[in-house]
Each structure stands twice: as structure tokens, then as C-alpha cells.
């Protein structure tokens, strides 16, 4: 796999579905997806370039393993942009990307109307572009842009 310019990283399920939905087809050659492995992600990404990392969820040991996996993938891919729809799986690579001055785009889940997710609250300060889908979150994320899927 040649170097890709964009990393799209998210958890499985709705996060991954939202992520795939926001990527224009004209960018398909430039993106590689990163998520964790399960039946849904294997099927969803079978025809797309992708890598699997461990889901850190709430385990400090798994978070450390995810950080190492993310670092190695980042060094291998050297992306110009990281796009994420959350959740915790994306935090290590976002921090690594910020360290290497990679552009960070975070899109808060469409399921979040009144209260922000933990991952969004954490990565807001590291994002170059932070997108919310509902104006009700603009008081929590004042520098965000409103967009919808």
C-alpha cells in the first residue's frame, strides 16, 4: 500500500458509517481507514484500504497498545490530514498527528445533540477543524463549524 494523504479513524458501527459518508468519492484513492476488527468492520471495509488496531475502550494497557500501533501506522503512512468521527480509538493517533503538525478534522457524532461525547470534549483543543451537526453544541464548542451528513 502506497502512502496515503488522509487517515480516517473511528470506532465501528455508527462512527465508521458516518466517517465513510463524509469522504467524497474523489478522495477514495487518498484515504486509508483505521478502526478495530469485528464482523461489521471487516465487511464494511473489505474493498477499502484499511488497518485494524486494538480498541482501547477503558483499559490503560489497551490504550498503550493502541498508541504503539497508531504510532507505527502514522510513521508508515505520514498523512497530511486525520479525519475522525470518534470515539476513544482515535485519541492516540490524533495526539500523534498533532505532535507532527498534521491537520486534524473531528466530526462530532450526529447522535450528539445536547451533550458532547468524551472524545469530542478531549480532542476539541487539538482539532484544526471541528464540526458539529447541531447548533445546540455551539456554546460548548464555540470555534466549531456546523455541518451535517
C-alpha positions in Angstrom: 0.0 0.0 0.0 1.4 3.3 -1.0 1.4 6.3 1.4 -2.0 7.8 1.8 -2.6 11.5 2.4 -5.6 11.0 4.7 -6.2 8.8 7.6 -9.9 8.2 8.5 -10.2 6.8 12.0 -13.2 5.8 14.0 -14.8 3.2 16.1 -17.0 0.6 14.5 -20.7 0.9 13.9 -22.3 4.4 13.5 -19.0 6.2 13.9 -17.5 4.3 10.9 -20.7 4.7 8.9 -20.6 8.5 9.4 -16.9 8.6 8.6 -17.3 6.8 5.3 -20.3 9.0 4.5 -18.3 12.3 4.8 -15.5 11.2 2.5 -16.2 12.3 -1.1 -15.7 9.5 -3.7 -13.0 11.7 -5.3 -10.8 11.2 -2.2 -11.1 7.4 -2.1 -7.6 7.0 -3.6 -6.1 9.2 -0.9 -7.6 7.7 2.3 -6.9 4.7 4.5 -9.3 3.8 7.2 -8.3 2.7 10.7 -10.7 1.1 13.1 -10.9 -2.1 15.2 -11.7 -5.5 13.8 -15.1 -7.1 14.1 -17.6 -8.6 11.6 -19.1 -5.2 10.7 -15.7 -3.5 10.0 -14.4 -6.4 8.0 -17.4 -6.4 5.8 -17.7 -2.6 5.5 -14.0 -2.0 4.7 -13.4 -5.1 2.5 -13.0 -3.0 -0.6 -11.3 -0.1 1.0 -7.7 0.3 2.2 -7.7 -0.2 5.9 -5.8 -1.2 9.1 -7.1 -2.6 12.3 -5.8 -1.5 15.8 -6.9 -2.6 19.2 -9.9 -0.9 20.7 -8.6 0.8 23.9 -12.1 1.3 25.4 -11.3 1.9 29.1 -8.2 -0.2 29.5 -4.9 1.6 30.1 -3.0 -1.4 28.8 -5.1 -1.5 25.6 -4.7 2.3 25.3 -0.9 1.9 25.4 -1.0 -0.9 22.8 -3.3 1.3 20.6 -0.8 4.2 20.9 2.1 2.0 19.7 0.0 0.6 16.8 -1.1 4.1 15.9 2.4 5.5 16.1 3.7 2.8 13.8 0.9 3.3 11.3 1.4 7.1 11.4 5.1 6.7 10.6 4.3 4.3 7.8 1.6 6.4 6.2 2.7 10.0 7.1 -0.7 11.5 6.4 -1.3 15.2 5.8 -4.8 15.0 7.4 -6.5 12.9 10.0 -10.3 12.8 10.0 -12.2 11.2 12.8 -15.8 10.8 14.0 -14.6 9.3 17.3 -14.5 7.6 19.7 -11.7 6.7 22.0 -9.8 4.7 19.4 -8.9 7.9 17.6 -7.3 9.8 20.5 -3.8 8.3 20.3 -3.4 9.0 16.6 -4.9 12.5 17.0 -2.3 13.2 19.6 0.5 11.8 17.5 -0.8 13.8 14.5 -0.8 17.0 16.5 2.8 16.4 17.6 3.8 16.0 13.9 1.7 19.0 12.9 -0.8 17.0 10.8 -4.1 18.7 10.2 -6.9 17.3 12.4 -10.5 17.2 11.5 -13.0 16.0 14.0 -16.7 15.5 13.3 -18.9 15.1 16.4 -21.4 12.3 16.1 -24.9 13.1 14.8 -26.2 11.3 17.8 -24.9 14.1 20.0 -27.5 16.8 20.0 -27.3 18.4 23.5 -24.3 16.8 25.2 -20.8 16.3 23.8 -19.0 12.9 23.6 -16.0 12.4 25.8 -13.7 12.0 22.8 -15.0 15.3 21.3 -14.5 17.1 24.5 -10.9 15.9 24.6 -9.9 16.5 21.0 -11.6 19.8 20.5 -8.4 21.7 21.6 -6.3 19.7 19.2 -8.5 20.0 16.1 -7.8 22.3 13.2 -11.4 21.9 12.1 -14.1 20.8 14.5 -17.5 20.1 13.1 -20.8 19.7 15.0 -24.0 18.6 13.4 -26.4 20.6 15.7 -26.2 24.3 16.7 -27.1 23.3 20.3 -23.5 22.3 20.8 -22.0 25.6 19.6 -22.0 27.0 23.1 -19.8 24.1 24.2 -17.6 24.2 21.1 -17.5 27.9 20.2 -14.9 27.6 17.4 -16.7 24.7 15.7 -18.4 24.8 12.3 -21.9 23.4 11.8 -22.2 20.7 9.1 -24.5 17.8 8.5 -24.2 14.4 6.8 
